[in-house]
Amino acid sequence: MQDVEYVKSVLAQEYETSHPHEIEYPDLSDVIDGNEFGYPAGTVFGEKPNGSKSPEGHDYL
């Protein structure tokens, strides 16, 4: 994990990580805590299939 943090620090010094016109992504833990997941069924509360299928035949949400 230390290597990942090192790479992030190097990239942050060299490259912009966000731009003023962009909307930042919410923190992942906030998203997980704010949504109901049906892990065995592979569903997320409020999401509906978009009509596409994965290679395994599952609906994409």
Backbone hydrogen bonds, N-H to C=O, Kabsch-Sander energy under -0.5 kcal/mol:
donor,donor_aa,acceptor,acceptor_aa,energy
5,E,1,M,-1.9
6,Y,2,Q,-2.0
7,V,3,D,-2.3
8,K,4,V,-2.4
9,S,5,E,-2.2
10,V,6,Y,-2.2
11,L,7,V,-2.7
12,A,8,K,-2.5
13,Q,9,S,-1.3
14,E,10,V,-1.5
15,Y,11,L,-2.9
22,E,19,H,-1.7
24,E,22,E,-0.6
30,D,27,D,-0.6
31,V,27,D,-1.7
32,I,28,L,-2.6
33,D,29,S,-2.4
34,G,30,D,-1.4
35,N,32,I,-1.1
37,F,35,N,-0.6
38,G,43,T,-3.1
39,Y,37,F,-0.8
42,G,38,G,-1.9
43,T,38,G,-1.7
45,F,36,E,-3.1
47,E,44,V,-2.2
50,N,60,Y,-2.6
54,S,58,H,-3.1
57,G,54,S,-2.2
60,Y,52,S,-2.5
